[in-house]
Amino acid sequence: MVVGKKPHDGLEVNGLYQQVFDAKKFNKPVLPVPSQGDPVLREIMAKALMPDPVQRPTFADIKLRLQQALKQN
């Protein structure tokens, strides 16, 4: 939605499984944060994909950040 592309476009099922496995193995996010798109959404995505659940924002945090971004625009 952020960049107008389907997630994992062109990746075969086995490739997707391998990506999930590697992410768990190397303790990194399963989905890469897009390099394009709205900076606020990219920031939220990066934080939401943190390997440590304690570092992830709550839904209340996400809602607040989005409301702040809407007021700035």
PAMI-755452 format. One record per residue: residue in three letters; x, y, z of N, C-alpha, C, O in turn. Coordinates in pm, whole numbers, padded with zeros to 5 digits, always signed. Layout:
PAMI-755452
ALAXYZXYZXYZXYZ
...
This chain:
PAMI-755452
MET+00082-00120+00000+00000+00000+00000+00085+00126+00000+00048+00226-00062
VAL+00197+00122+00067+00280+00241+00078+00341+00277-00056+00347+00395-00092
VAL+00387+00178-00131+00452+00204-00259+00373+00151-00378+00421+00157-00491
GLY+00254+00100-00354+00169+00052-00462+00208-00081-00521+00171-00113-00633
LYS+00284-00161-00445+00323-00293-00493+00268-00399-00400+00241-00373-00282
LYS+00250-00520-00453+00208-00632-00370+00325-00676-00283+00439-00678-00329
PRO+00298-00712-00156+00406-00763-00073+00464-00890-00134+00391-00978-00178
HIS+00594-00899-00137+00663-01018-00186+00629-01051-00330+00627-01168-00369
ASP+00601-00949-00409+00566-00969-00549+00678-01044-00621+00794-01004-00616
GLY+00643-01152-00687+00738-01231-00763+00813-01335-00682+00894-01410-00737
LEU+00788-01343-00552+00857-01440-00468+00773-01567-00459+00656-01563-00422
GLU+00834-01678-00495+00766-01807-00487+00740-01842-00340+00803-01787-00250
VAL+00647-01934-00317+00610-01974-00181+00732-02023-00103+00752-01985+00012
ASN+00815-02107-00166+00934-02157-00097+01028-02042-00060+01090-02044+00047
GLY+01039-01944-00147+01122-01827-00118+01068-01748-00001+01145-01697+00081
LEU+00936-01737+00007+00874-01666+00118+00898-01741+00249+00932-01681+00351
TYR+00881-01873+00246+00908-01954+00364+01053-01938+00408+01081-01926+00528
GLN+01145-01937+00312+01287-01922+00345+01313-01785+00407+01393-01773+00500
GLN+01247-01683+00356+01264-01548+00411+01216-01543+00555+01282-01483+00640
VAL+01102-01606+00585+01050-01610+00722+01146-01688+00811+01176-01645+00923
PHE+01194-01802+00763+01287-01884+00840+01414-01805+00871+01460-01804+00986
ASP+01471-01739+00771+01594-01662+00789+01572-01547+00887+01659-01516+00968
ALA+01456-01485+00880+01426-01374+00971+01425-01421+01115+01480-01355+01203
LYS+01363-01536+01139+01360-01591+01275+01501-01631+01318+01541-01605+01431
LYS+01575-01694+01228+01708-01744+01259+01804-01630+01292+01883-01640+01386
PHE+01798-01521+01215+01890-01411+01233+01830-01295+01311+01888-01187+01319
ASN+01712-01318+01369+01646-01220+01455+01631-01084+01386+01673-00981+01440
LYS+01572-01086+01267+01547-00963+01193+01403-00964+01144+01339-01069+01141
PRO+01350-00848+01105+01211-00843+01060+01187-00932+00938+01274-00948+00853
VAL+01068-00990+00932+01030-01075+00820+01013-00992+00694+01061-01030+00588
LEU+00948-00881+00706+00923-00794+00591+01018-00676+00594+01035-00611+00698
PRO+01080-00647+00482+01165-00527+00479+01078-00402+00475+00970-00402+00416
VAL+01126-00297+00538+01056-00169+00533+01087-00106+00397+01204-00098+00359
PRO+00984-00062+00324+01009-00005+00192+01101+00117+00200+01098+00192+00297
SER+01182+00133+00099+01273+00248+00095+01201+00373+00044+01254+00484+00054
GLN+01082+00355-00010+01003+00467-00062+00874+00478+00017+00837+00387+00091
GLY+00808+00588+00003+00679+00607+00068+00687+00709+00180+00791+00771+00203
ASP+00576+00727+00246+00564+00826+00352+00661+00793+00467+00662+00681+00518
PRO+00743+00891+00507+00840+00866+00615+00776+00825+00747+00833+00744+00821
VAL+00660+00880+00778+00593+00845+00903+00549+00698+00900+00569+00625+00997
LEU+00491+00656+00788+00449+00516+00778+00569+00422+00780+00562+00314+00839
ARG+00679+00462+00717+00799+00380+00718+00855+00368+00860+00901+00261+00901
GLU+00851+00478+00934+00898+00478+01074+00812+00383+01158+00865+00303+01235
ILE+00681+00393+01143+00589+00307+01219+00614+00161+01183+00619+00075+01271
MET+00629+00133+01054+00654-00005+01011+00783-00059+01069+00788-00172+01117
ALA+00889+00021+01066+01018-00022+01118+01008-00056+01267+01062-00157+01312
LYS+00939+00028+01341+00923+00002+01485+00833-00118+01510+00859-00197+01601
ALA+00728-00133+01431+00635-00246+01449+00700-00380+01414+00654-00484+01461
LEU+00805-00378+01333+00872-00500+01292+00996-00533+01377+01072-00622+01342
MET+01015-00461+01486+01130-00488+01572+01122-00631+01625+01014-00678+01661
PRO+01235-00701+01628+01235-00841+01675+01190-00855+01821+01124-00953+01856
ASP+01225-00758+01904+01187-00763+02046+01050-00699+02064+01034-00580+02040
PRO+00952-00777+02105+00815-00723+02120+00807-00602+02213+00719-00518+02196
VAL+00896-00593+02311+00896-00481+02404+00927-00350+02332+00884-00243+02375
GLN+01003-00357+02223+01041-00238+02149+00935-00195+02048+00944-00085+01992
ARG+00836-00278+02025+00731-00245+01927+00632-00146+01987+00605-00151+02106
PRO+00578-00057+01905+00477+00037+01956+00345-00033+01982+00310-00131+01917
THR+00272+00020+02078+00137-00029+02102+00044+00031+01997+00083+00122+01924
PHE-00077-00020+01989-00174+00039+01897-00203+00183+01935-00226+00268+01849
ALA-00203+00211+02065-00225+00349+02110-00111+00439+02063-00135+00553+02021
ASP+00013+00389+02069+00128+00466+02020+00115+00494+01870+00140+00605+01824
ILE+00077+00392+01795+00061+00407+01651-00049+00508+01619-00032+00594+01533
LYS-00160+00497+01689-00271+00591+01667-00226+00734+01695-00257+00825+01618
LEU-00154+00755+01806-00107+00888+01841-00012+00942+01735-00022+01058+01696
ARG+00081+00859+01689+00179+00902+01588+00108+00940+01458+00144+01040+01395
LEU+00007+00862+01419-00068+00895+01297-00148+01024+01313-00155+01105+01221
GLN-00206+01044+01431-00280+01168+01456-00186+01288+01450-00222+01393+01395
GLN-00065+01275+01507+00033+01383+01503+00072+01414+01359+00084+01531+01321
ALA+00091+01310+01280+00130+01329+01140+00018+01399+01062+00046+01485+00978
LEU-00106+01364+01089-00218+01428+01020-00228+01576+01055-00261+01658+00969
LYS-00200+01610+01179-00205+01751+01220-00095+01833+01154-00113+01951+01126
GLN+00021+01769+01130+00133+01839+01069+00110+01866+00921+00164+01962+00865
ASN+00030+01782+00858+00005+01797+00713-00114+01880+00689-00151+01903+00574
